[in-house]
Amino acid sequence: MSTLPPMSTGALASRRVSRRRFVGGSLAIAVAMPAVGRPAFAAGSLNVYNWDTYIGQDTVANFSDETGTNVRYDLYAGNDELFAKLREGNPGYDVIFPSNDYLERMVVADMVQKLDHSKIPNMSNLAPRFLEAKFDPGREHSLSYFWGTQGVGYRTTAVDGVESWSLLFDSEELSGRKSLLTDVAVLQTAMKYLGFSANSTDPAEIQQAIDLLIRAKPTIQSFAPDTGQDLLISGEVDLAMEYSGDIMQVMEEDDELSYAVPQEGAILWEDVMAIPTGAPNVENAHAFINYILTPEVHAEIAEEVQYACPNQAAVELLPEDQRNNPVIYPSEEVLDRCEFKIYMGEETEGLYAQGMTRVLAS
């Protein structure tokens, strides 16, 4: 990833770019902004490290104006980049936004510190289900930012609906018109299709999923690094495994597109706000997390990024068509079929990573 100057709020202008994309938005910002030197991390300010295109256009500027806090806002492209950046020691960040399984991994590695809930009274705005989490008991280290599903975006003129993952993993139908993601969640979704847990630690079950994907590979047009929504809207594919919010964005541009969570279920994810170990501005970090959880602030961000908001008070402020949209907020019946990816230990995580490498190389 390119070295970026401190991010200006003007660079946060609304655009259709996945918040999980590994290239694109960050590089575009680097080109658009002046080639100025980067100040060192400053005490008495706030240093935020977040995914690209994953905050409201004015959120950072408004926080700065209201609190008088100078904010440095840096971008990363994925959880691996975040983890690698902080693994050798925090260079000075105060607030980070890892996904749930990486939060677990960072807790085990002592890379995040416990939150002081007394300094985050707005956490009471979270829906009850988000005040507890298996990946962070008691919410000691994190509070929820956004959540969603991985499912299938599809073109309704090519297929009536997507009832099963078999259309992507085990069918010649629409051969060459399908795309999958490149990360290990594809392998874990294949596990669910086979009737196993997405978090199985059984090498034999993992191997069955690897074999399934290798057999399916000739029918797949592309393993896309979170650009399946672009392949879908451009007409290059008719089925794309993608994140719900990304497909929601292109559905707004093309009324022939839709999204489904197949009957076997899918991967649930939750991105969280946490304070890394060694943060120089802990008080400001708590203040920023509390600010995000203000209903009006969180609602404004949710309306822009179109991912599911865990803030119950914020959801009530959203436009009716957004808060009642089943693509963004799936029914309990759908959620019961889904599974959070959990951290399974380095050995098992390695098996999944090696398995996905084999699939991509086959």
BELRA-V831290 format. One record per residue. N is the residue number from 1. RES is the residue in three letters. PHI is phi in whole degrees, -180 to 180 (NA if undefined). Layout:
# BELRA-V831290
{{N/RES/PHI} {N/RES/PHI}}
This chain:
# BELRA-V831290
{{1/MET/NA} {2/SER/-67} {3/THR/-76} {4/LEU/-108} {5/PRO/-73} {6/PRO/-53} {7/MET/-83} {8/SER/-89} {9/THR/-66} {10/GLY/-63} {11/ALA/-75} {12/LEU/-94} {13/ALA/-55} {14/SER/-63} {15/ARG/-159} {16/ARG/-86} {17/VAL/-138} {18/SER/-58} {19/ARG/-74} {20/ARG/-109} {21/ARG/-71} {22/PHE/-90} {23/VAL/-142} {24/GLY/120} {25/GLY/-56} {26/SER/-63} {27/LEU/-66} {28/ALA/-63} {29/ILE/-65} {30/ALA/-60} {31/VAL/-73} {32/ALA/-75} {33/MET/-94} {34/PRO/-61} {35/ALA/-84} {36/VAL/-106} {37/GLY/-72} {38/ARG/-94} {39/PRO/-70} {40/ALA/-68} {41/PHE/-57} {42/ALA/-114} {43/ALA/-71} {44/GLY/78} {45/SER/-124} {46/LEU/-146} {47/ASN/-119} {48/VAL/-108} {49/TYR/-128} {50/ASN/-137} {51/TRP/-62} {52/ASP/-69} {53/THR/49} {54/TYR/-134} {55/ILE/-158} {56/GLY/-68} {57/GLN/-59} {58/ASP/-113} {59/THR/-58} {60/VAL/-66} {61/ALA/-63} {62/ASN/-66} {63/PHE/-62} {64/SER/-63} {65/ASP/-65} {66/GLU/-75} {67/THR/-111} {68/GLY/74} {69/THR/-88} {70/ASN/-81} {71/VAL/-111} {72/ARG/-99} {73/TYR/-124} {74/ASP/-108} {75/LEU/-117} {76/TYR/-128} {77/ALA/-96} {78/GLY/-168} {79/ASN/-58} {80/ASP/-61} {81/GLU/-66} {82/LEU/-59} {83/PHE/-63} {84/ALA/-63} {85/LYS/-63} {86/LEU/-99} {87/ARG/-61} {88/GLU/-89} {89/GLY/125} {90/ASN/-68} {91/PRO/-75} {92/GLY/141} {93/TYR/-80} {94/ASP/-109} {95/VAL/-135} {96/ILE/-130} {97/PHE/-132} {98/PRO/-73} {99/SER/-77} {100/ASN/-56} {101/ASP/-70} {102/TYR/-75} {103/LEU/-60} {104/GLU/-57} {105/ARG/-61} {106/MET/-73} {107/VAL/-64} {108/VAL/-58} {109/ALA/-87} {110/ASP/57} {111/MET/-101} {112/VAL/-130} {113/GLN/-107} {114/LYS/-71} {115/LEU/-84} {116/ASP/-99} {117/HIS/-61} {118/SER/-66} {119/LYS/-96} {120/ILE/-130} {121/PRO/-62} {122/ASN/-73} {123/MET/-63} {124/SER/-66} {125/ASN/-77} {126/LEU/-68} {127/ALA/-61} {128/PRO/-50} {129/ARG/-65} {130/PHE/-101} {131/LEU/-91} {132/GLU/-142} {133/ALA/-155} {134/LYS/-62} {135/PHE/-79} {136/ASP/-154} {137/PRO/-53} {138/GLY/73} {139/ARG/49} {140/GLU/-69} {141/HIS/-115} {142/SER/-156} {143/LEU/-132} {144/SER/-70} {145/TYR/-109} {146/PHE/-146} {147/TRP/-148} {148/GLY/177} {149/THR/-122} {150/GLN/-106} {151/GLY/-146} {152/VAL/-124} {153/GLY/-87} {154/TYR/-148} {155/ARG/-95} {156/THR/-68} {157/THR/-80} {158/ALA/-101} {159/VAL/-150} {160/ASP/-67} {161/GLY/-176} {162/VAL/-124} {163/GLU/-84} {164/SER/-141} {165/TRP/-66} {166/SER/-58} {167/LEU/-60} {168/LEU/-97} {169/PHE/-99} {170/ASP/-149} {171/SER/-151} {172/GLU/-84} {173/GLU/-61} {174/LEU/60} {175/SER/-57} {176/GLY/81} {177/ARG/-121} {178/LYS/-132} {179/SER/-133} {180/LEU/-124} {181/LEU/-73} {182/THR/-101} {183/ASP/-91} {184/VAL/-67} {185/ALA/-60} {186/VAL/-63} {187/LEU/-64} {188/GLN/-70} {189/THR/-69} {190/ALA/-62} {191/MET/-62} {192/LYS/-64} {193/TYR/-60} {194/LEU/-80} {195/GLY/93} {196/PHE/-98} {197/SER/-71} {198/ALA/-64} {199/ASN/-112} {200/SER/-60} {201/THR/-108} {202/ASP/-81} {203/PRO/-56} {204/ALA/-68} {205/GLU/-69} {206/ILE/-61} {207/GLN/-64} {208/GLN/-61} {209/ALA/-67} {210/ILE/-59} {211/ASP/-62} {212/LEU/-60} {213/LEU/-69} {214/ILE/-65} {215/ARG/-66} {216/ALA/-77} {217/LYS/-55} {218/PRO/-61} {219/THR/-92} {220/ILE/-96} {221/GLN/-71} {222/SER/-157} {223/PHE/-97} {224/ALA/-100} {225/PRO/-77} {226/ASP/64} {227/THR/-123} {228/GLY/-59} {229/GLN/-65} {230/ASP/-72} {231/LEU/-63} {232/LEU/-70} {233/ILE/-73} {234/SER/-80} {235/GLY/88} {236/GLU/-75} {237/VAL/-135} {238/ASP/-111} {239/LEU/-132} {240/ALA/-142} {241/MET/-73} {242/GLU/-157} {243/TYR/-80} {244/SER/-55} {245/GLY/-65} {246/ASP/-66} {247/ILE/-71} {248/MET/-58} {249/GLN/-62} {250/VAL/-77} {251/MET/-62} {252/GLU/-69} {253/GLU/-95} {254/ASP/-143} {255/ASP/-76} {256/GLU/-89} {257/LEU/-99} {258/SER/-146} {259/TYR/-144} {260/ALA/-146} {261/VAL/-103} {262/PRO/-58} {263/GLN/-64} {264/GLU/-75} {265/GLY/98} {266/ALA/-157} {267/ILE/-86} {268/LEU/-95} {269/TRP/-135} {270/GLU/-140} {271/ASP/-94} {272/VAL/-125} {273/MET/-104} {274/ALA/-144} {275/ILE/-112} {276/PRO/-70} {277/THR/-57} {278/GLY/86} {279/ALA/-58} {280/PRO/-80} {281/ASN/-130} {282/VAL/-64} {283/GLU/-62} {284/ASN/-67} {285/ALA/-63} {286/HIS/-61} {287/ALA/-64} {288/PHE/-69} {289/ILE/-61} {290/ASN/-63} {291/TYR/-64} {292/ILE/-58} {293/LEU/-81} {294/THR/-62} {295/PRO/-51} {296/GLU/-65} {297/VAL/-70} {298/HIS/-65} {299/ALA/-65} {300/GLU/-63} {301/ILE/-65} {302/ALA/-60} {303/GLU/-64} {304/GLU/-81} {305/VAL/-85} {306/GLN/62} {307/TYR/-104} {308/ALA/-69} {309/CYS/-97} {310/PRO/-83} {311/ASN/-85} {312/GLN/-59} {313/ALA/-66} {314/ALA/-72} {315/VAL/-59} {316/GLU/-65} {317/LEU/-92} {318/LEU/-76} {319/PRO/-57} {320/GLU/-57} {321/ASP/-67} {322/GLN/-85} {323/ARG/-71} {324/ASN/-102} {325/ASN/-83} {326/PRO/-69} {327/VAL/-68} {328/ILE/-83} {329/TYR/-120} {330/PRO/-64} {331/SER/-69} {332/GLU/-61} {333/GLU/-61} {334/VAL/-68} {335/LEU/-62} {336/ASP/-65} {337/ARG/-89} {338/CYS/-102} {339/GLU/-145} {340/PHE/-74} {341/LYS/-70} {342/ILE/-116} {343/TYR/-77} {344/MET/-109} {345/GLY/93} {346/GLU/-61} {347/GLU/-65} {348/THR/-69} {349/GLU/-58} {350/GLY/-64} {351/LEU/-62} {352/TYR/-66} {353/ALA/-64} {354/GLN/-64} {355/GLY/-64} {356/MET/-68} {357/THR/-62} {358/ARG/-64} {359/VAL/-62} {360/LEU/-67} {361/ALA/-88} {362/SER/-73}}
